[in-house]
Amino acid sequence: MTTESVCSLNFEITYTDSPEFNVLLLHTIGLLSTPIHIFGGYCILFKTPKEMSSVKWSLFNLQTTSFLLDLFLSVFGTIQLLIPLIAVYGIGIFTKLGMRIPEVVYILETSIAVVGCSIIVLLENRFYILMINKNMWTRFRIPFLTFYYITAFLFFYPIYITMPPGPEHRKDFILKSIPCLHPDVRAAPLYLVELGGLKFAICTTSESLLIVFTLGTMFLLILNSLRNYGHTRSKKTVDLQKKLIRAIFIQLALPFCIIWVPIIYYTFIGFFNAAINNFMYVLMATHGLVSTLVMLVVQKPYREFISKSCSLHKKIGSLEGSTGGNAFNSVNNGIVINRMF
């Protein structure tokens, strides 16, 4: 394989190509996003109204899996991808603690698939709630959802069992194929997951198509069920369901695009560009953060809770600034008295 066919023609090695920059940026994103994820989980658990109780645990499941995927991508299982080769360099905490590259890659691929399963669970929950006749589907729900989680844990296994142990594999081939690597990357242990990438493409594409096809089908079934739902429910109930489903679709759409843009890029790109590779990886590592932020904005109960909290904070701040601590204490005492009586 010639240099021109892999490295971009006008490549320039910069600090942003280095593992040091990648680790600093990703770890910072992971640490800064953690409080936001925790706050999102708090809102789901304690600020979800009774009318949304049926979707509460499905939302929390998606929130948790997205949070864990973000943490793995940005802190614990961070890798530097050497696309277009199916090759990586481990720079995360797990790698530094001694976890082998095959396990890191397996957990990464499985975690992405599990997030896809969590989205299926959320949409299936909405479909089930909207169904008029639930008897038939009730028997198939558990096997249906279990099947997708099984595929999430098994689809990458044929590749995993063929990956040699150790932090390094076929480094000489990687260096010959990508001579434009940053010096720090060249000096590091590099791992070729699969030569050629045919089996990798078959396994990952099959799982991706399965999830995408299912999500599309669930989307159409929900729309159809929503039309039928209106024939047997009050207008107020139907409007509530429409608003909830619209908010869920918006919550899923943007993060879905964020995680799929890098996947499509990595699948079809034919040359090596470290800066773009790293940017796509960082983009993928922020999908859970974006999902949480969108949820807090589009879901009315959480948005109102944030708005009220900010308003109360501003009022308390203005009272402290204008009249001093005595007024603040009076406000606090008044709040306590009001709660008591």
C-alpha positions in Angstrom: 0.0 0.0 0.0 1.6 3.3 -1.1 1.9 6.4 1.1 -0.3 8.5 -1.3 -3.2 6.1 -1.0 -3.4 6.4 2.8 -2.1 9.8 3.9 -3.8 13.0 2.7 -1.7 14.6 0.0 -1.2 17.9 1.9 -0.8 16.5 5.4 0.9 18.5 8.1 1.8 17.1 11.5 0.7 19.4 14.3 0.2 19.3 18.1 -3.5 18.5 17.6 -2.5 15.2 16.0 -0.7 14.1 19.2 -2.0 11.7 21.8 -1.3 14.3 24.5 -3.8 16.8 22.9 -6.3 14.1 22.3 -6.2 12.8 25.9 -6.4 16.4 27.4 -9.4 17.3 25.2 -11.3 14.1 25.7 -10.7 13.9 29.5 -11.8 17.5 29.9 -15.0 16.8 28.0 -15.7 13.7 30.0 -15.1 15.4 33.4 -17.1 18.6 32.5 -20.0 16.6 31.1 -20.3 14.3 34.1 -22.3 16.8 36.3 -24.6 17.5 33.4 -25.3 13.8 33.0 -25.9 13.4 36.7 -28.3 16.4 36.7 -30.2 14.9 33.8 -30.5 11.6 35.7 -31.8 13.5 38.8 -34.4 15.3 36.7 -35.6 12.0 35.2 -35.8 10.3 38.6 -37.3 13.1 40.7 -38.8 15.7 38.4 -40.7 13.4 36.0 -44.4 14.1 36.4 -47.0 11.4 36.9 -48.3 11.9 33.4 -44.8 10.8 32.1 -44.4 7.9 34.6 -44.7 5.3 31.8 -41.7 6.6 30.0 -39.6 7.4 33.1 -37.5 4.3 33.3 -37.0 4.0 29.5 -35.6 7.6 29.6 -33.4 6.8 32.5 -32.1 3.7 30.8 -31.1 5.7 27.7 -29.6 8.4 29.9 -27.5 5.9 31.8 -26.2 4.0 28.8 -25.4 7.2 26.9 -23.5 8.6 30.0 -21.5 5.4 30.3 -20.6 5.4 26.6 -19.4 9.0 26.8 -17.3 8.2 29.9 -15.8 5.2 28.1 -15.0 7.1 24.9 -13.6 10.1 26.7 -11.9 8.8 29.9 -11.7 5.1 30.5 -11.5 3.4 27.1 -10.2 6.3 25.0 -8.5 5.2 21.8 -6.9 7.0 18.9 -8.3 5.7 15.6 -5.9 5.3 12.6 -8.6 5.2 9.9 -8.7 4.1 7.1 -6.8 1.1 8.6 -8.8 -0.8 11.3 -6.1 0.2 13.7 -6.0 1.9 17.1 -3.8 3.2 19.8 -5.0 2.9 23.4 -4.7 6.2 25.4 -7.4 5.7 28.1 -7.3 4.9 31.8 -8.1 1.2 31.3 -5.2 0.8 28.8 -2.8 2.4 31.3 -4.1 0.0 34.0 -3.3 -2.9 31.8 -6.5 -3.8 29.9 -5.7 -5.3 26.6 -6.7 -3.6 23.3 -9.1 -6.5 22.2 -11.2 -6.0 25.4 -11.2 -2.2 25.0 -12.4 -2.4 21.4 -15.0 -5.0 22.3 -16.4 -2.9 25.1 -16.5 0.1 22.8 -18.3 -1.6 20.0 -20.7 -3.3 22.4 -21.4 0.0 24.3 -22.4 1.8 21.0 -24.8 -1.1 20.2 -26.3 -1.1 23.7 -27.1 2.6 23.3 -28.9 1.7 20.1 -30.9 -1.0 22.1 -31.8 1.6 24.7 -33.3 3.8 22.0 -35.3 0.8 20.8 -36.5 0.2 24.3 -37.7 3.8 24.6 -39.6 3.8 21.2 -41.0 0.3 22.0 -42.3 1.7 25.3 -44.2 4.5 23.4 -45.5 2.0 20.9 -46.8 -0.2 23.7 -48.5 2.6 25.5 -50.3 3.7 22.3 -51.5 0.3 21.4 -55.2 -0.3 21.7 -55.0 -4.1 21.9 -51.9 -4.9 24.0 -52.6 -8.7 24.6 -50.7 -10.0 21.6 -47.7 -7.7 21.9 -47.3 -8.3 25.7 -46.2 -11.8 25.1 -43.5 -10.8 22.6 -42.1 -7.7 24.4 -39.5 -9.4 26.5 -38.2 -11.8 23.8 -38.2 -8.9 21.3 -36.1 -6.6 23.5 -33.9 -9.4 24.8 -33.0 -10.4 21.2 -31.5 -6.9 20.5 -29.4 -6.9 23.7 -28.1 -10.4 22.8 -27.0 -9.2 19.4 -25.4 -6.1 21.0 -23.1 -8.4 23.0 -22.5 -11.0 20.3 -22.1 -9.1 17.0 -18.5 -8.2 17.5 -17.5 -11.4 19.2 -16.3 -13.2 15.9 -13.7 -10.4 15.5 -12.8 -10.2 19.2 -11.9 -13.9 19.4 -9.5 -13.6 16.5 -7.7 -10.5 17.9 -4.2 -11.4 19.3 -3.6 -10.4 23.0 -1.3 -7.6 23.9 -1.1 -3.8 23.3 0.6 -4.1 19.9 -0.1 -6.0 16.7 1.3 -5.5 13.2 2.9 -2.2 14.1 5.4 -2.4 11.2 2.5 -2.7 8.7 0.7 0.3 10.2 3.9 2.5 10.1 4.5 1.5 6.4 0.9 2.2 5.5 0.6 5.5 7.4 4.0 7.2 7.3 2.5 10.6 8.2 1.8 9.7 11.9 2.7 12.1 14.7 6.1 11.1 16.2 4.5 10.3 19.6 2.1 8.0 17.9 4.8 6.3 15.9 6.7 5.6 19.2 3.6 4.1 20.8 2.3 0.6 20.7 -0.1 0.4 17.7 -2.7 -2.4 17.2 -4.2 -3.6 13.9 -7.6 -4.9 14.7 -8.1 -6.6 11.3 -6.2 -6.6 8.0 -8.4 -5.6 5.2 -11.4 -5.0 7.5 -13.9 -7.3 5.6 -15.1 -9.2 8.7 -15.2 -5.9 10.7 -17.3 -4.3 8.0 -19.7 -7.2 7.8 -20.3 -7.5 11.6 -20.6 -3.8 12.3 -22.7 -3.0 9.2 -25.1 -5.9 10.0 -25.7 -4.7 13.5 -26.0 -1.1 12.4 -28.6 -2.0 9.7 -30.6 -4.1 12.2 -30.8 -1.3 14.7 -31.6 1.4 12.1 -34.2 -0.8 10.4 -35.9 -1.4 13.8 -35.8 2.2 14.8 -37.4 3.2 11.4 -40.1 0.5 11.8 -40.8 1.6 15.4 -41.1 5.2 14.3 -43.7 4.3 11.6 -45.6 2.0 14.1 -45.8 4.8 16.6 -47.2 7.3 14.1 -49.8 4.7 13.0 -50.7 3.9 16.6 -51.0 7.5 17.5 -53.7 8.0 14.8 -55.7 5.1 16.1 -55.1 6.2 19.7 -57.1 9.4 19.0 -60.2 7.4 18.3 -60.5 6.0 21.8 -59.0 8.8 24.0 -59.9 12.4 24.9 -58.3 15.2 22.9 -56.3 16.3 26.0 -54.8 12.8 26.4 -54.0 12.6 22.7 -52.4 16.1 22.7 -50.3 15.1 25.7 -49.0 12.0 23.9 -48.2 13.9 20.8 -46.2 16.5 22.7 -44.3 13.8 24.6 -43.5 11.8 21.4 -42.5 15.0 19.5 -40.1 15.8 22.4 -38.7 12.3 22.4 -38.1 12.3 18.6 -36.3 15.7 18.9 -34.2 14.3 21.8 -33.2 11.3 19.7 -32.6 13.0 16.3 -29.6 15.2 17.0 -27.6 12.8 19.1 -28.4 10.1 16.5 -26.9 12.3 13.8 -23.9 13.1 16.0 -23.0 9.5 16.5 -23.7 8.4 12.9 -21.7 11.1 11.1 -18.4 9.8 12.4 -19.5 6.2 11.8 -20.3 7.0 8.1 -17.0 8.9 7.8 -14.9 6.1 9.2 -16.7 3.6 7.0 -16.2 5.3 3.6 -13.1 7.5 4.0 -10.1 6.3 1.9 -7.2 8.4 3.3 -5.6 9.2 6.7 -6.1 12.6 8.2 -5.3 12.7 11.9 -7.1 16.0 12.6 -10.4 14.8 11.0 -10.1 11.4 12.7 -9.7 13.0 16.1 -12.5 15.5 15.5 -14.9 12.7 14.5 -14.0 10.7 17.6 -14.5 13.8 19.9 -17.8 14.4 18.2 -18.9 10.8 18.9 -17.8 11.2 22.5 -20.2 14.1 23.0 -23.3 12.4 21.8 -24.6 11.6 25.3 -23.9 15.1 26.5 -25.9 16.5 23.6 -28.7 14.0 24.2 -28.9 15.1 27.9 -28.9 18.8 27.0 -31.6 18.4 24.3 -33.7 16.4 26.8 -33.5 19.1 29.4 -34.6 21.7 26.8 -37.3 19.8 24.9 -39.0 18.0 27.8 -41.2 20.6 29.4 -41.1 19.4 33.1 -37.3 19.5 33.2 -37.2 22.8 31.3 -39.6 24.4 33.8 -37.7 23.0 36.8 -34.5 24.6 35.5 -36.3 27.8 34.8 -37.8 28.0 38.3 -34.5 27.1 39.9 -32.7 29.9 38.0 -35.5 32.4 38.8 -35.3 31.5 42.6 -31.5 31.8 42.5 -31.7 35.2 40.8 -34.3 36.4 43.4 -32.2 35.3 46.3 -29.1 36.9 44.8 -30.9 40.2 44.2 -32.2 40.2 47.8 -28.7 39.5 49.2 -27.2 42.3 47.0 -29.8 44.9 47.7 -30.6 44.5 51.4 -27.9 42.2 52.8 -28.0 39.0 54.7 -30.9 40.0 57.0 -33.4 40.0 54.1 -32.0 36.7 52.9 -32.5 35.2 56.4 -36.0 36.6 56.4 -36.8 35.0 53.1 -35.5 31.7 54.3 -37.5 32.0 57.5 -40.6 32.8 55.5 -40.0 29.7 53.3 -39.7 27.5 56.4 -42.8 29.0 57.9 -44.8 28.6 54.7 -43.7 24.9 54.5 -44.6 24.3 58.1 -48.1 25.8 57.8 
